[in-house]
């Protein structure tokens, strides 16, 4: 599941999600700070994001993502 321990402050990696490749570009891609936090995540992929850093909009209606299994 998603813990989101930091409350959306991009200071943990407990909201790690894997964005469907067809949707990844639409999320805007991770910032440098987000990439640093993602380095701490288990099961990192090329389309990994921190859920708290994805700015939701109508353009993301139907967004497909996966929550990685706990390691």
C-alpha positions as CSV (number, residue, x, y, z in Angstrom):
1,X,0.0,0.0,0.0
2,X,0.9,3.7,0.1
3,X,2.0,5.0,3.5
4,X,2.8,8.6,2.4
5,X,4.7,9.2,5.7
6,X,5.9,12.7,4.8
7,X,2.4,14.1,4.0
8,X,3.3,15.1,0.4
9,X,6.5,17.0,1.2
10,X,8.8,14.8,-1.1
11,X,10.9,13.8,1.8
12,X,10.3,10.0,1.8
13,X,9.6,7.4,-0.8
14,X,6.7,5.7,0.8
15,X,4.2,6.8,-2.0
16,X,6.3,5.2,-4.8
17,X,4.1,4.3,-7.7
18,X,4.9,2.9,-11.2
19,X,3.2,4.9,-13.9
20,X,2.0,3.0,-17.0
21,X,4.5,3.8,-19.8
22,X,1.7,5.3,-22.0
23,X,0.9,7.8,-19.2
24,X,4.4,8.7,-17.9
25,X,5.1,11.7,-20.2
26,X,1.7,13.2,-19.3
27,X,2.7,13.3,-15.6
28,X,5.4,15.8,-16.4
29,X,8.3,13.6,-15.2
30,X,10.1,13.8,-11.8
31,X,12.0,16.8,-10.5
32,X,15.6,16.4,-9.4
33,X,14.5,16.3,-5.7
34,X,12.0,13.6,-6.6
35,X,14.6,11.6,-8.4
36,X,16.8,11.8,-5.3
37,X,14.0,10.4,-3.2
38,X,13.2,7.7,-5.7
39,X,16.7,6.4,-5.3
40,X,15.6,5.2,-1.9
41,X,12.5,3.3,-3.3
42,X,12.3,-0.5,-3.7
43,X,11.4,-1.8,-7.1
44,X,12.4,1.3,-9.0
45,X,11.6,1.4,-12.7
46,X,12.0,3.9,-15.6
47,X,8.5,5.1,-15.0
48,X,8.6,5.4,-11.2
49,X,7.2,8.5,-9.6
50,X,6.3,9.6,-6.1
51,X,2.5,9.7,-6.0
52,X,2.5,12.9,-3.9
53,X,4.4,14.7,-6.7
54,X,2.1,14.0,-9.5
55,X,-0.1,17.1,-10.1
56,X,-3.5,15.8,-10.8
57,X,-5.6,17.5,-13.6
58,X,-8.3,16.6,-16.0
59,X,-5.6,15.5,-18.5
60,X,-4.7,12.7,-16.1
61,X,-8.3,11.3,-15.9
62,X,-7.9,7.6,-16.3
63,X,-4.2,7.5,-15.2
64,X,-3.0,4.0,-14.8
65,X,-0.3,3.2,-12.2
66,X,0.8,0.3,-10.0
67,X,1.7,0.3,-6.4
68,X,4.9,-1.9,-6.0
69,X,4.7,-4.8,-3.7
70,X,6.6,-4.5,-0.4
71,X,10.1,-5.9,-0.6
